[in-house]
Amino acid sequence: MIMSKVLIAYGTRFGSTEEISQEIVRILEKERIDSQLLDLQKTKLKEWLPLEGFGGVLVGSSIKIMK
């Protein structure tokens, strides 16, 4: 069975969201689901990937507790 590619876009403050995003990629690879990471802070808007090539999109962000 061929699965669609999944985009995992994330923003991180201290690296935790990036680590979680990378773990999601590893899990998807075990299930033979192709995925692509996109660091929203390091990638300029004009360099973002077009969504048409993806069957799913996950978005992760950091949170600030006790502000």
PDB file of N, H, CA, C and O in Angstrom:
ATOM      1  N   MET A   1       0.849  -1.188   0.000  1.00  0.00           N
ATOM      2  CA  MET A   1       0.000   0.000   0.000  1.00  0.00           C
ATOM      3  C   MET A   1       0.886   1.241   0.000  1.00  0.00           C
ATOM      4  O   MET A   1       1.788   1.356   0.830  1.00  0.00           O
ATOM      5  N   ILE A   2       0.644   2.157  -0.909  1.00  0.00           N
ATOM      6  H   ILE A   2      -0.088   2.063  -1.583  1.00  0.00           H
ATOM      7  CA  ILE A   2       1.433   3.379  -1.005  1.00  0.00           C
ATOM      8  C   ILE A   2       0.730   4.482  -0.219  1.00  0.00           C
ATOM      9  O   ILE A   2      -0.442   4.781  -0.445  1.00  0.00           O
ATOM     10  N   MET A   3       1.468   5.074   0.700  1.00  0.00           N
ATOM     11  H   MET A   3       2.421   4.831   0.884  1.00  0.00           H
ATOM     12  CA  MET A   3       0.918   6.155   1.506  1.00  0.00           C
ATOM     13  C   MET A   3       1.411   7.487   0.953  1.00  0.00           C
ATOM     14  O   MET A   3       2.474   7.556   0.337  1.00  0.00           O
ATOM     15  N   SER A   4       0.647   8.527   1.173  1.00  0.00           N
ATOM     16  H   SER A   4      -0.217   8.471   1.674  1.00  0.00           H
ATOM     17  CA  SER A   4       1.044   9.867   0.768  1.00  0.00           C
ATOM     18  C   SER A   4       2.171  10.376   1.651  1.00  0.00           C
ATOM     19  O   SER A   4       2.407   9.869   2.748  1.00  0.00           O
ATOM     20  N   LYS A   5       2.841  11.366   1.156  1.00  0.00           N
ATOM     21  H   LYS A   5       2.649  11.777   0.265  1.00  0.00           H
ATOM     22  CA  LYS A   5       3.904  12.019   1.913  1.00  0.00           C
ATOM     23  C   LYS A   5       3.277  12.937   2.970  1.00  0.00           C
ATOM     24  O   LYS A   5       2.228  13.539   2.743  1.00  0.00           O
ATOM     25  N   VAL A   6       3.940  13.030   4.125  1.00  0.00           N
ATOM     26  H   VAL A   6       4.793  12.541   4.310  1.00  0.00           H
ATOM     27  CA  VAL A   6       3.451  13.863   5.228  1.00  0.00           C
ATOM     28  C   VAL A   6       4.460  14.976   5.487  1.00  0.00           C
ATOM     29  O   VAL A   6       5.658  14.719   5.604  1.00  0.00           O
ATOM     30  N   LEU A   7       3.979  16.202   5.575  1.00  0.00           N
ATOM     31  H   LEU A   7       3.006  16.411   5.480  1.00  0.00           H
ATOM     32  CA  LEU A   7       4.810  17.348   5.932  1.00  0.00           C
ATOM     33  C   LEU A   7       4.695  17.572   7.432  1.00  0.00           C
ATOM     34  O   LEU A   7       3.595  17.633   7.981  1.00  0.00           O
ATOM     35  N   ILE A   8       5.846  17.695   8.089  1.00  0.00           N
ATOM     36  H   ILE A   8       6.740  17.646   7.643  1.00  0.00           H
ATOM     37  CA  ILE A   8       5.877  18.004   9.516  1.00  0.00           C
ATOM     38  C   ILE A   8       6.553  19.358   9.658  1.00  0.00           C
ATOM     39  O   ILE A   8       7.778  19.463   9.582  1.00  0.00           O
ATOM     40  N   ALA A   9       5.753  20.386   9.864  1.00  0.00           N
ATOM     41  H   ALA A   9       4.759  20.301   9.926  1.00  0.00           H
ATOM     42  CA  ALA A   9       6.250  21.755  10.002  1.00  0.00           C
ATOM     43  C   ALA A   9       6.257  22.104  11.487  1.00  0.00           C
ATOM     44  O   ALA A   9       5.304  21.811  12.209  1.00  0.00           O
ATOM     45  N   TYR A  10       7.336  22.728  11.930  1.00  0.00           N
ATOM     46  H   TYR A  10       8.111  22.965  11.343  1.00  0.00           H
ATOM     47  CA  TYR A  10       7.433  23.007  13.365  1.00  0.00           C
ATOM     48  C   TYR A  10       8.200  24.297  13.628  1.00  0.00           C
ATOM     49  O   TYR A  10       8.988  24.763  12.806  1.00  0.00           O
ATOM     50  N   GLY A  11       7.941  24.850  14.794  1.00  0.00           N
ATOM     51  H   GLY A  11       7.300  24.471  15.462  1.00  0.00           H
ATOM     52  CA  GLY A  11       8.704  25.961  15.338  1.00  0.00           C
ATOM     53  C   GLY A  11       9.088  25.578  16.758  1.00  0.00           C
ATOM     54  O   GLY A  11       8.288  24.986  17.482  1.00  0.00           O
ATOM     55  N   THR A  12      10.299  25.911  17.155  1.00  0.00           N
ATOM     56  H   THR A  12      10.949  26.392  16.567  1.00  0.00           H
ATOM     57  CA  THR A  12      10.774  25.494  18.470  1.00  0.00           C
ATOM     58  C   THR A  12      11.554  26.620  19.131  1.00  0.00           C
ATOM     59  O   THR A  12      12.219  27.402  18.451  1.00  0.00           O
ATOM     60  N   ARG A  13      11.477  26.702  20.432  1.00  0.00           N
ATOM     61  H   ARG A  13      10.937  26.066  20.984  1.00  0.00           H
ATOM     62  CA  ARG A  13      12.232  27.724  21.165  1.00  0.00           C
ATOM     63  C   ARG A  13      13.520  27.153  21.728  1.00  0.00           C
ATOM     64  O   ARG A  13      14.580  27.772  21.638  1.00  0.00           O
ATOM     65  N   PHE A  14      13.418  25.972  22.307  1.00  0.00           N
ATOM     66  H   PHE A  14      12.556  25.470  22.380  1.00  0.00           H
ATOM     67  CA  PHE A  14      14.575  25.385  22.979  1.00  0.00           C
ATOM     68  C   PHE A  14      14.957  24.018  22.426  1.00  0.00           C
ATOM     69  O   PHE A  14      15.827  23.351  22.986  1.00  0.00           O
ATOM     70  N   GLY A  15      14.325  23.591  21.343  1.00  0.00           N
ATOM     71  H   GLY A  15      13.618  24.133  20.888  1.00  0.00           H
ATOM     72  CA  GLY A  15      14.698  22.349  20.680  1.00  0.00           C
ATOM     73  C   GLY A  15      13.803  21.150  20.939  1.00  0.00           C
ATOM     74  O   GLY A  15      13.923  20.137  20.250  1.00  0.00           O
ATOM     75  N   SER A  16      12.911  21.239  21.911  1.00  0.00           N
ATOM     76  H   SER A  16      12.813  22.062  22.470  1.00  0.00           H
ATOM     77  CA  SER A  16      12.060  20.085  22.234  1.00  0.00           C
ATOM     78  C   SER A  16      11.092  19.746  21.106  1.00  0.00           C
ATOM     79  O   SER A  16      10.902  18.573  20.786  1.00  0.00           O
ATOM     80  N   THR A  17      10.487  20.749  20.508  1.00  0.00           N
ATOM     81  H   THR A  17      10.641  21.702  20.768  1.00  0.00           H
ATOM     82  CA  THR A  17       9.541  20.493  19.421  1.00  0.00           C
ATOM     83  C   THR A  17      10.261  19.891  18.222  1.00  0.00           C
ATOM     84  O   THR A  17       9.703  19.043  17.525  1.00  0.00           O
ATOM     85  N   GLU A  18      11.483  20.318  17.978  1.00  0.00           N
ATOM     86  H   GLU A  18      11.936  21.007  18.544  1.00  0.00           H
ATOM     87  CA  GLU A  18      12.277  19.728  16.891  1.00  0.00           C
ATOM     88  C   GLU A  18      12.555  18.251  17.174  1.00  0.00           C
ATOM     89  O   GLU A  18      12.434  17.414  16.280  1.00  0.00           O
ATOM     90  N   GLU A  19      12.923  17.933  18.405  1.00  0.00           N
ATOM     91  H   GLU A  19      13.021  18.613  19.132  1.00  0.00           H
ATOM     92  CA  GLU A  19      13.191  16.537  18.776  1.00  0.00           C
ATOM     93  C   GLU A  19      11.941  15.673  18.602  1.00  0.00           C
ATOM     94  O   GLU A  19      12.022  14.555  18.091  1.00  0.00           O
ATOM     95  N   ILE A  20      10.808  16.180  19.018  1.00  0.00           N
ATOM     96  H   ILE A  20      10.742  17.087  19.433  1.00  0.00           H
ATOM     97  CA  ILE A  20       9.554  15.437  18.878  1.00  0.00           C
ATOM     98  C   ILE A  20       9.220  15.248  17.403  1.00  0.00           C
ATOM     99  O   ILE A  20       8.780  14.171  16.999  1.00  0.00           O
ATOM    100  N   SER A  21       9.425  16.286  16.596  1.00  0.00           N
ATOM    101  H   SER A  21       9.782  17.161  16.924  1.00  0.00           H
ATOM    102  CA  SER A  21       9.166  16.198  15.159  1.00  0.00           C
ATOM    103  C   SER A  21      10.052  15.141  14.513  1.00  0.00           C
ATOM    104  O   SER A  21       9.590  14.382  13.661  1.00  0.00           O
ATOM    105  N   GLN A  22      11.310  15.086  14.907  1.00  0.00           N
ATOM    106  H   GLN A  22      11.685  15.703  15.600  1.00  0.00           H
ATOM    107  CA  GLN A  22      12.226  14.078  14.375  1.00  0.00           C
ATOM    108  C   GLN A  22      11.801  12.671  14.789  1.00  0.00           C
ATOM    109  O   GLN A  22      11.940  11.728  14.010  1.00  0.00           O
ATOM    110  N   GLU A  23      11.292  12.526  15.993  1.00  0.00           N
ATOM    111  H   GLU A  23      11.180  13.292  16.625  1.00  0.00           H
ATOM    112  CA  GLU A  23      10.801  11.217  16.444  1.00  0.00           C
ATOM    113  C   GLU A  23       9.574  10.796  15.638  1.00  0.00           C
ATOM    114  O   GLU A  23       9.423   9.620  15.308  1.00  0.00           O
ATOM    115  N   ILE A  24       8.711  11.737  15.324  1.00  0.00           N
ATOM    116  H   ILE A  24       8.834  12.693  15.592  1.00  0.00           H
ATOM    117  CA  ILE A  24       7.542  11.431  14.493  1.00  0.00           C
ATOM    118  C   ILE A  24       8.001  10.934  13.129  1.00  0.00           C
ATOM    119  O   ILE A  24       7.426   9.986  12.595  1.00  0.00           O
ATOM    120  N   VAL A  25       9.028  11.559  12.556  1.00  0.00           N
ATOM    121  H   VAL A  25       9.495  12.330  12.989  1.00  0.00           H
ATOM    122  CA  VAL A  25       9.578  11.110  11.271  1.00  0.00           C
ATOM    123  C   VAL A  25      10.062   9.663  11.383  1.00  0.00           C
ATOM    124  O   VAL A  25       9.780   8.852  10.501  1.00  0.00           O
ATOM    125  N   ARG A  26      10.780   9.334  12.445  1.00  0.00           N
ATOM    126  H   ARG A  26      11.009   9.993  13.161  1.00  0.00           H
ATOM    127  CA  ARG A  26      11.277   7.963  12.630  1.00  0.00           C
ATOM    128  C   ARG A  26      10.120   6.961  12.713  1.00  0.00           C
ATOM    129  O   ARG A  26      10.189   5.875  12.137  1.00  0.00           O
ATOM    130  N   ILE A  27       9.073   7.331  13.424  1.00  0.00           N
ATOM    131  H   ILE A  27       9.017   8.213  13.891  1.00  0.00           H
ATOM    132  CA  ILE A  27       7.910   6.447  13.541  1.00  0.00           C
ATOM    133  C   ILE A  27       7.243   6.261  12.182  1.00  0.00           C
ATOM    134  O   ILE A  27       6.883   5.143  11.813  1.00  0.00           O
ATOM    135  N   LEU A  28       7.079   7.341  11.446  1.00  0.00           N
ATOM    136  H   LEU A  28       7.371   8.249  11.745  1.00  0.00           H
ATOM    137  CA  LEU A  28       6.467   7.245  10.121  1.00  0.00           C
ATOM    138  C   LEU A  28       7.315   6.399   9.180  1.00  0.00           C
ATOM    139  O   LEU A  28       6.777   5.624   8.390  1.00  0.00           O
ATOM    140  N   GLU A  29       8.640   6.540   9.257  1.00  0.00           N
ATOM    141  H   GLU A  29       9.077   7.170   9.899  1.00  0.00           H
ATOM    142  CA  GLU A  29       9.526   5.742   8.408  1.00  0.00           C
ATOM    143  C   GLU A  29       9.365   4.249   8.696  1.00  0.00           C
ATOM    144  O   GLU A  29       9.388   3.434   7.774  1.00  0.00           O
ATOM    145  N   LYS A  30       9.202   3.890   9.965  1.00  0.00           N
ATOM    146  H   LYS A  30       9.183   4.552  10.714  1.00  0.00           H
ATOM    147  CA  LYS A  30       8.983   2.485  10.318  1.00  0.00           C
ATOM    148  C   LYS A  30       7.705   1.952   9.680  1.00  0.00           C
ATOM    149  O   LYS A  30       7.610   0.770   9.351  1.00  0.00           O
ATOM    150  N   GLU A  31       6.726   2.835   9.509  1.00  0.00           N
ATOM    151  H   GLU A  31       6.803   3.796   9.777  1.00  0.00           H
ATOM    152  CA  GLU A  31       5.456   2.468   8.876  1.00  0.00           C
ATOM    153  C   GLU A  31       5.509   2.664   7.359  1.00  0.00           C
ATOM    154  O   GLU A  31       4.496   2.529   6.672  1.00  0.00           O
ATOM    155  N   ARG A  32       6.683   2.981   6.853  1.00  0.00           N
ATOM    156  H   ARG A  32       7.506   3.091   7.411  1.00  0.00           H
ATOM    157  CA  ARG A  32       6.912   3.212   5.417  1.00  0.00           C
ATOM    158  C   ARG A  32       6.077   4.362   4.869  1.00  0.00           C
ATOM    159  O   ARG A  32       5.545   4.304   3.761  1.00  0.00           O
ATOM    160  N   ILE A  33       5.981   5.391   5.671  1.00  0.00           N
ATOM    161  H   ILE A  33       6.413   5.439   6.572  1.00  0.00           H
ATOM    162  CA  ILE A  33       5.302   6.614   5.244  1.00  0.00           C
ATOM    163  C   ILE A  33       6.370   7.679   5.061  1.00  0.00           C
ATOM    164  O   ILE A  33       7.083   8.024   6.004  1.00  0.00           O
ATOM    165  N   ASP A  34       6.477   8.196   3.853  1.00  0.00           N
ATOM    166  H   ASP A  34       5.898   7.916   3.087  1.00  0.00           H
ATOM    167  CA  ASP A  34       7.469   9.221   3.545  1.00  0.00           C
ATOM    168  C   ASP A  34       7.074  10.523   4.236  1.00  0.00           C
ATOM    169  O   ASP A  34       5.898  10.883   4.275  1.00  0.00           O
ATOM    170  N   SER A  35       8.061  11.220   4.777  1.00  0.00           N
ATOM    171  H   SER A  35       9.017  10.927   4.745  1.00  0.00           H
ATOM    172  CA  SER A  35       7.771  12.475   5.472  1.00  0.00           C
ATOM    173  C   SER A  35       8.882  13.480   5.224  1.00  0.00           C
ATOM    174  O   SER A  35       9.992  13.121   4.832  1.00  0.00           O
ATOM    175  N   GLN A  36       8.565  14.730   5.457  1.00  0.00           N
ATOM    176  H   GLN A  36       7.663  15.022   5.775  1.00  0.00           H
ATOM    177  CA  GLN A  36       9.507  15.822   5.257  1.00  0.00           C
ATOM    178  C   GLN A  36       9.379  16.789   6.420  1.00  0.00           C
ATOM    179  O   GLN A  36       8.273  17.192   6.782  1.00  0.00           O
ATOM    180  N   LEU A  37      10.518  17.164   7.010  1.00  0.00           N
ATOM    181  H   LEU A  37      11.416  16.836   6.716  1.00  0.00           H
ATOM    182  CA  LEU A  37      10.538  18.154   8.088  1.00  0.00           C
ATOM    183  C   LEU A  37      10.694  19.552   7.515  1.00  0.00           C
ATOM    184  O   LEU A  37      11.402  19.752   6.528  1.00  0.00           O
ATOM    185  N   LEU A  38      10.035  20.515   8.135  1.00  0.00           N
ATOM    186  H   LEU A  38       9.461  20.354   8.937  1.00  0.00           H
ATOM    187  CA  LEU A  38      10.176  21.915   7.749  1.00  0.00           C
ATOM    188  C   LEU A  38      10.272  22.757   9.015  1.00  0.00           C
ATOM    189  O   LEU A  38       9.300  22.886   9.759  1.00  0.00           O
ATOM    190  N   ASP A  39      11.445  23.328   9.255  1.00  0.00           N
ATOM    191  H   ASP A  39      12.235  23.223   8.651  1.00  0.00           H
ATOM    192  CA  ASP A  39      11.658  24.230  10.390  1.00  0.00           C
ATOM    193  C   ASP A  39      11.150  25.604   9.971  1.00  0.00           C
ATOM    194  O   ASP A  39      11.769  26.276   9.146  1.00  0.00           O
ATOM    195  N   LEU A  40      10.036  26.014  10.535  1.00  0.00           N
ATOM    196  H   LEU A  40       9.533  25.468  11.206  1.00  0.00           H
ATOM    197  CA  LEU A  40       9.394  27.260  10.125  1.00  0.00           C
ATOM    198  C   LEU A  40      10.189  28.499  10.509  1.00  0.00           C
ATOM    199  O   LEU A  40      10.008  29.556   9.905  1.00  0.00           O
ATOM    200  N   GLN A  41      11.061  28.391  11.494  1.00  0.00           N
ATOM    201  H   GLN A  41      11.208  27.532  11.984  1.00  0.00           H
ATOM    202  CA  GLN A  41      11.864  29.540  11.906  1.00  0.00           C
ATOM    203  C   GLN A  41      13.090  29.727  11.020  1.00  0.00           C
ATOM    204  O   GLN A  41      13.532  30.855  10.800  1.00  0.00           O
ATOM    205  N   LYS A  42      13.634  28.641  10.517  1.00  0.00           N
ATOM    206  H   LYS A  42      13.275  27.725  10.696  1.00  0.00           H
ATOM    207  CA  LYS A  42      14.865  28.712   9.727  1.00  0.00           C
ATOM    208  C   LYS A  42      14.615  28.798   8.227  1.00  0.00           C
ATOM    209  O   LYS A  42      15.536  29.085   7.463  1.00  0.00           O
ATOM    210  N   THR A  43      13.383  28.553   7.800  1.00  0.00           N
ATOM    211  H   THR A  43      12.635  28.320   8.421  1.00  0.00           H
ATOM    212  CA  THR A  43      13.057  28.529   6.384  1.00  0.00           C
ATOM    213  C   THR A  43      12.262  29.776   6.023  1.00  0.00           C
ATOM    214  O   THR A  43      11.229  30.059   6.630  1.00  0.00           O
ATOM    215  N   LYS A  44      12.746  30.520   5.031  1.00  0.00           N
ATOM    216  H   LYS A  44      13.584  30.289   4.537  1.00  0.00           H
ATOM    217  CA  LYS A  44      12.033  31.716   4.581  1.00  0.00           C
ATOM    218  C   LYS A  44      10.700  31.316   3.961  1.00  0.00           C
ATOM    219  O   LYS A  44      10.579  30.242   3.372  1.00  0.00           O
ATOM    220  N   LEU A  45       9.708  32.179   4.097  1.00  0.00           N
ATOM    221  H   LEU A  45       9.807  33.051   4.576  1.00  0.00           H
ATOM    222  CA  LEU A  45       8.364  31.899   3.605  1.00  0.00           C
ATOM    223  C   LEU A  45       8.371  31.484   2.140  1.00  0.00           C
ATOM    224  O   LEU A  45       7.665  30.550   1.761  1.00  0.00           O
ATOM    225  N   LYS A  46       9.154  32.159   1.316  1.00  0.00           N
ATOM    226  H   LYS A  46       9.728  32.917   1.624  1.00  0.00           H
ATOM    227  CA  LYS A  46       9.165  31.838  -0.116  1.00  0.00           C
ATOM    228  C   LYS A  46       9.808  30.480  -0.402  1.00  0.00           C
ATOM    229  O   LYS A  46       9.700  29.970  -1.517  1.00  0.00           O
ATOM    230  N   GLU A  47      10.479  29.887   0.596  1.00  0.00           N
ATOM    231  H   GLU A  47      10.567  30.301   1.502  1.00  0.00           H
ATOM    232  CA  GLU A  47      11.107  28.578   0.428  1.00  0.00           C
ATOM    233  C   GLU A  47      10.259  27.442   1.006  1.00  0.00           C
ATOM    234  O   GLU A  47      10.649  26.276   0.931  1.00  0.00           O
ATOM    235  N   TRP A  48       9.101  27.780   1.582  1.00  0.00           N
ATOM    236  H   TRP A  48       8.785  28.727   1.643  1.00  0.00           H
ATOM    237  CA  TRP A  48       8.233  26.742   2.125  1.00  0.00           C
ATOM    238  C   TRP A  48       7.767  25.839   0.993  1.00  0.00           C
ATOM    239  O   TRP A  48       7.608  26.288  -0.142  1.00  0.00           O
ATOM    240  N   LEU A  49       7.554  24.589   1.299  1.00  0.00           N
ATOM    241  H   LEU A  49       7.684  24.224   2.221  1.00  0.00           H
ATOM    242  CA  LEU A  49       7.155  23.612   0.302  1.00  0.00           C
ATOM    243  C   LEU A  49       5.679  23.772  -0.046  1.00  0.00           C
ATOM    244  O   LEU A  49       4.867  24.077   0.828  1.00  0.00           O
ATOM    245  N   PRO A  50       5.320  23.570  -1.325  1.00  0.00           N
ATOM    246  CA  PRO A  50       3.895  23.621  -1.679  1.00  0.00           C
ATOM    247  C   PRO A  50       3.161  22.430  -1.062  1.00  0.00           C
ATOM    248  O   PRO A  50       3.677  21.313  -1.058  1.00  0.00           O
ATOM    249  N   LEU A  51       1.983  22.668  -0.552  1.00  0.00           N
ATOM    250  H   LEU A  51       1.563  23.576  -0.556  1.00  0.00           H
ATOM    251  CA  LEU A  51       1.235  21.628   0.149  1.00  0.00           C
ATOM    252  C   LEU A  51       0.605  20.599  -0.787  1.00  0.00           C
ATOM    253  O   LEU A  51       0.183  19.536  -0.334  1.00  0.00           O
ATOM    254  N   GLU A  52       0.536  20.894  -2.070  1.00  0.00           N
ATOM    255  H   GLU A  52       0.879  21.759  -2.438  1.00  0.00           H
ATOM    256  CA  GLU A  52      -0.116  19.991  -3.017  1.00  0.00           C
ATOM    257  C   GLU A  52       0.522  18.608  -3.045  1.00  0.00           C
ATOM    258  O   GLU A  52      -0.155  17.626  -3.350  1.00  0.00           O
ATOM    259  N   GLY A  53       1.808  18.514  -2.732  1.00  0.00           N
ATOM    260  H   GLY A  53       2.357  19.312  -2.484  1.00  0.00           H
ATOM    261  CA  GLY A  53       2.500  17.237  -2.799  1.00  0.00           C
ATOM    262  C   GLY A  53       2.359  16.375  -1.555  1.00  0.00           C
ATOM    263  O   GLY A  53       2.972  15.311  -1.469  1.00  0.00           O
ATOM    264  N   PHE A  54       1.566  16.813  -0.599  1.00  0.00           N
ATOM    265  H   PHE A  54       1.067  17.677  -0.668  1.00  0.00           H
ATOM    266  CA  PHE A  54       1.458  16.103   0.674  1.00  0.00           C
ATOM    267  C   PHE A  54       0.033  15.616   0.914  1.00  0.00           C
ATOM    268  O   PHE A  54      -0.941  16.302   0.606  1.00  0.00           O
ATOM    269  N   GLY A  55      -0.058  14.420   1.469  1.00  0.00           N
ATOM    270  H   GLY A  55       0.733  13.862   1.719  1.00  0.00           H
ATOM    271  CA  GLY A  55      -1.357  13.869   1.833  1.00  0.00           C
ATOM    272  C   GLY A  55      -1.770  14.240   3.243  1.00  0.00           C
ATOM    273  O   GLY A  55      -2.921  14.042   3.633  1.00  0.00           O
ATOM    274  N   GLY A  56      -0.825  14.784   4.015  1.00  0.00           N
ATOM    275  H   GLY A  56       0.110  14.945   3.699  1.00  0.00           H
ATOM    276  CA  GLY A  56      -1.106  15.189   5.388  1.00  0.00           C
ATOM    277  C   GLY A  56      -0.090  16.199   5.867  1.00  0.00           C
ATOM    278  O   GLY A  56       1.047  16.224   5.397  1.00  0.00           O
ATOM    279  N   VAL A  57      -0.501  17.028   6.801  1.00  0.00           N
ATOM    280  H   VAL A  57      -1.425  17.007   7.183  1.00  0.00           H
ATOM    281  CA  VAL A  57       0.379  18.053   7.369  1.00  0.00           C
ATOM    282  C   VAL A  57       0.217  18.038   8.887  1.00  0.00           C
ATOM    283  O   VAL A  57      -0.899  18.091   9.405  1.00  0.00           O
ATOM    284  N   LEU A  58       1.343  17.964   9.588  1.00  0.00           N
ATOM    285  H   LEU A  58       2.249  17.921   9.167  1.00  0.00           H
ATOM    286  CA  LEU A  58       1.361  18.108  11.043  1.00  0.00           C
ATOM    287  C   LEU A  58       2.090  19.399  11.365  1.00  0.00           C
ATOM    288  O   LEU A  58       3.123  19.695  10.764  1.00  0.00           O
ATOM    289  N   VAL A  59       1.565  20.171  12.308  1.00  0.00           N
ATOM    290  H   VAL A  59       0.726  19.930  12.796  1.00  0.00           H
ATOM    291  CA  VAL A  59       2.203  21.420  12.711  1.00  0.00           C
ATOM    292  C   VAL A  59       2.465  21.351  14.211  1.00  0.00           C
ATOM    293  O   VAL A  59       1.560  21.083  15.001  1.00  0.00           O
ATOM    294  N   GLY A  60       3.718  21.597  14.589  1.00  0.00           N
ATOM    295  H   GLY A  60       4.453  21.814  13.947  1.00  0.00           H
ATOM    296  CA  GLY A  60       4.093  21.575  15.996  1.00  0.00           C
ATOM    297  C   GLY A  60       4.692  22.905  16.405  1.00  0.00           C
ATOM    298  O   GLY A  60       5.379  23.557  15.619  1.00  0.00           O
ATOM    299  N   SER A  61       4.428  23.304  17.637  1.00  0.00           N
ATOM    300  H   SER A  61       3.870  22.774  18.276  1.00  0.00           H
ATOM    301  CA  SER A  61       4.987  24.563  18.130  1.00  0.00           C
ATOM    302  C   SER A  61       5.311  24.427  19.612  1.00  0.00           C
ATOM    303  O   SER A  61       4.835  23.526  20.303  1.00  0.00           O
ATOM    304  N   SER A  62       6.118  25.335  20.058  1.00  0.00           N
ATOM    305  H   SER A  62       6.504  26.067  19.497  1.00  0.00           H
ATOM    306  CA  SER A  62       6.451  25.354  21.477  1.00  0.00           C
ATOM    307  C   SER A  62       5.360  26.104  22.240  1.00  0.00           C
ATOM    308  O   SER A  62       4.559  26.831  21.653  1.00  0.00           O
ATOM    309  N   ILE A  63       5.348  25.915  23.542  1.00  0.00           N
ATOM    310  H   ILE A  63       5.999  25.325  24.019  1.00  0.00           H
ATOM    311  CA  ILE A  63       4.414  26.645  24.394  1.00  0.00           C
ATOM    312  C   ILE A  63       5.199  27.293  25.522  1.00  0.00           C
ATOM    313  O   ILE A  63       6.289  26.844  25.877  1.00  0.00           O
ATOM    314  N   LYS A  64       4.642  28.333  26.069  1.00  0.00           N
ATOM    315  H   LYS A  64       3.756  28.697  25.781  1.00  0.00           H
ATOM    316  CA  LYS A  64       5.272  29.007  27.194  1.00  0.00           C
ATOM    317  C   LYS A  64       4.344  28.866  28.392  1.00  0.00           C
ATOM    318  O   LYS A  64       3.198  29.314  28.365  1.00  0.00           O
ATOM    319  N   ILE A  65       4.849  28.246  29.426  1.00  0.00           N
ATOM    320  H   ILE A  65       5.780  27.882  29.449  1.00  0.00           H
ATOM    321  CA  ILE A  65       4.048  27.981  30.620  1.00  0.00           C
ATOM    322  C   ILE A  65       4.410  28.985  31.713  1.00  0.00           C
ATOM    323  O   ILE A  65       5.570  29.369  31.862  1.00  0.00           O
ATOM    324  N   MET A  66       3.407  29.399  32.467  1.00  0.00           N
ATOM    325  H   MET A  66       2.464  29.088  32.346  1.00  0.00           H
ATOM    326  CA  MET A  66       3.612  30.258  33.637  1.00  0.00           C
ATOM    327  C   MET A  66       4.165  31.628  33.281  1.00  0.00           C
ATOM    328  O   MET A  66       5.059  32.131  33.962  1.00  0.00           O
ATOM    329  N   LYS A  67       3.651  32.229  32.238  1.00  0.00           N
ATOM    330  H   LYS A  67       2.924  31.821  31.685  1.00  0.00           H
ATOM    331  CA  LYS A  67       4.109  33.567  31.876  1.00  0.00           C
ATOM    332  C   LYS A  67       3.479  34.578  32.778  1.00  0.00           C
ATOM    333  O   LYS A  67       3.735  35.774  32.640  1.00  0.00           O
TER     334      LYS A  67
END
